[in-house]
Every structure is written in structure tokens, then in C-alpha cells.
Amino acid sequence: MSDRPAPLADPHLLFDPAAGRRDIVILGSTGSIGTQAIDLALRNPDRFRVTALSAAGGRVALLAEQARLLRVEKVAVAREDVVPALKEALSAQYGPGETLPEILAGPDAATELAASACHTVLNGITGSIGLAPTLAALRAGRTLALANKESLIVGGPLVKALAKPGQIIPVDSEHAALFQALAAGTRADVRKLVVTASGGPFRGRTRAELERVTVEDALAHPTWAMGPVITVNSATLVNKGLEVIEAHLLYDIPFEQIEVVVHPQSYVHSMVEFTDGSTLAQATPPDMRGPIAIGLGWPQRIPDAAPAFDWTKASSWEFFPLDTEAFPAVGIARHVGALGGTAPAVFNAANEECVEAFLAGRLPFTAIMDTVSAVVDEHGTPQSGTSLTVQDVLEAEAWARARAREMAARAAAEARA
């Protein structure tokens, strides 16, 4: 393994180590990751100073409140039409004579913030729209705390071309777990990575049973509180497929050395098996503030970032093999990950369109992966290699979205007939 390139995420390599308080930019501040990161920053003002925030623009009142609490220098919204409402909300939050933060607006606003002066950029944006900010942060030399897995998955070669060793620290609970467990050895010591999955709300159901599930059923996750798209991805196990691709890209571990096991309690977030037979598991109660603290503070740990286990109480931890027939998403993800190029972008974009159709009641649950698989197959040989560009990714995504919408509409019409 020693002749392989350094992985994007490596606990033994810290890009731009800095002592003292770190300036942080939070992208996606009004979402689940962003709000928890802000809670962590407010509880640790000696360690973190948040200088800028970005959000889509759907929750301007919350964004204004966050800006005042943190006294940020800049706020950004993707939707230009909400700027008047944001100005009004900021004026209501700030006192007379207080200087309001600078407002950036438009589809490139988050990308501009990602390149601004700071130590760490936390990319908590949902979806492949996080690719441009990811590239901007890396190009500007910032440490990137990456919660936006889609940007790495759809733009893997582009990200790998820009990132310096150790510049990316993962924030997904699974990849933060792998990151910490990998600190116990070298890549030459690693036999396999084991990514855990809660199994979602449908663990144990057959494909036939899954054909009758509703949107409400899919959104009832047994362990984690997340947004609707991520929750449906957990129900289909698409999220686990994306994490397998992400683990391959982050740690430079071959796909055949990455396994998925079902762990309903979500206490063990992932494991590393070493060549001597030892397996190290990273375990905490389900709480994203722990992985966020790793992303923002590594190699230092943040005291009391998240709850710990009460070992005086009995508990049972279970592990089950993955049912690949009922949940084919991980296998499809391995396939597109091995293809590389634009194939992962097609997979991700088609899935986002199908999830939207399912949430709107236009597509049955099992048709999500059936449609994604058909779009991937039709896409065929991807654009790949050193010639891959951002435009290639965007065009592949646009094609996949259009094709998925067409297929989903046809499936819905056939279901009504």
C-alpha cells in the first residue's frame, strides 16, 4: 500500500494545523448539521469563531437569529428573492446602530463564502449543489469539514485533484468513525472497512412487503432525526451506497475491502478490521454533534461535545447481514463507484429525482431503485479520466434528472392504469 497516493482523509495527516481559536464558515447553517454545529460553536467560544453563514433561503428568520448570536461578518442565501425578507429579519434582530452583516445572494453565494478567509469550512449543504463550494474551499486552501457527501461522490476526480493530504475531515457519522478508528494503524494494517447501517424503518421486510409502504412509513426513522430526502435515502439504503463510494474515495480502500452490516441500535458508527484480526469500533449514542466536533476540532477533541454511554445500564447491540435483494442500492452504488467518471453523478441525480417523486406520491417506494438502476444502465460508459470537468458532471446530472422524471412519470401512469 505504501506506493499508493495519500488518502483524502487521514487522521495521521492534518492539513494546516492551527493552535488557538479557529475561524469557521458554516454552509447550510439552517439545516440539521448547521444548527448542531452552531450549538457546538456557541458552547465553545474559546475554540471556534463563526465568521460567515450560508443557507438556501427558506428560513430567513432563523438565519438572522443565527447571525446575531454569532455576530458573523457575512450571510449568504441561494435565493435572491428572499433578500428583502432577510434584511428585515436582520434589522429586527440587531439593535439600533449595530452594523448588520454583509449579505451575499444568488446560486454562487455559498461558493464565494467557501473561499473566504477562515481556517475551516463546514459544508453542510444537502445535495450535489455542494460541489462548487467544496471545490472552492479546497482551492482556497481551507480545511474542509465535509458533511456534503454528494459533492465528493459526484465530483470525486475533481475533488481528488485539488485536495491536499489531510485537507478533508469527514463529518458523516460513519466516516468520522472510520477516520478515528484508522488512527490506530497505518493503511498497510487495514484489512477492511465495515460501514454500519441502521437498516432504516424497513429492516427485515421483503421486497414484496416494501411495495406497499407509504411516505409516512419511510419518514419514520427509528434512530435518527433527519430531513425528508436523507430519511428516504436511509429507508432505501441509498445513503449506505453513497457512503461506500465515499469511503473508497476518502481512504483509498478498494471496494472489495468495504463491507456494510446492519446495526439497528446505531451505537457503533463504523469499524476497521486490521490484518492482525483486531477490529476497532467507534461507538457513541446517536448524536451528530460528536462527528461535527471531530470535523471542526481535529486533532483536538472537544470536551462534552456529545453525550456518552451510561455503562451502568444494560444494553444489547445487534449486527445483521445486509439483505441485498430487498435493498439493492448498495450493490448499484458499488457498480457506479467502480465505473467512476460521471456514473456516480448519474446515480445520485436520478435518486434525488425519484425520491422527490416518491415524497410527492407519484412513485411507489420500490420503484425508486428500479428507476435509478434503469437510468444508470441507460447511461452506459461514463465520461471519466483526467478529462472530466465540472461541466461534464452538470450535463450528466441534467440528463439523469430528465430521464428519471420521464421514467417515473411512465411508472406512475402504468400504476394508475
Secondary structure by P-SEA (a helix, b strand, c coil): ccccccccccccccccccccbbbbbbcccccaaaaaaaaaaaaccccccccccccccccaaaaaaaaaaacccbbbbccccaaaaaaaaaaaaccccccccccccccaaaaaaaaccccbbbcccccccaaaaaaaaaaacccccccaaaaaaacaaaaaacccccccccccaaaaaaaaaacccccccccbbbbbbccccccccccccccccccccccccccccccaaaaaaaaaaaaaaaaaaaaaaacccccccbbbbbbccccccccccccccbbbbbbccccaaaaaaaaccccccccccbbbbcccccbbbbbbcccccccaaaaaaaaaaaaccaaaaaaaaaaaaaaaaaaaccccccaaaaaaaaaaaaaccccccccccaaaaaaaaaaaaaaaaaaaaaaaaaaac
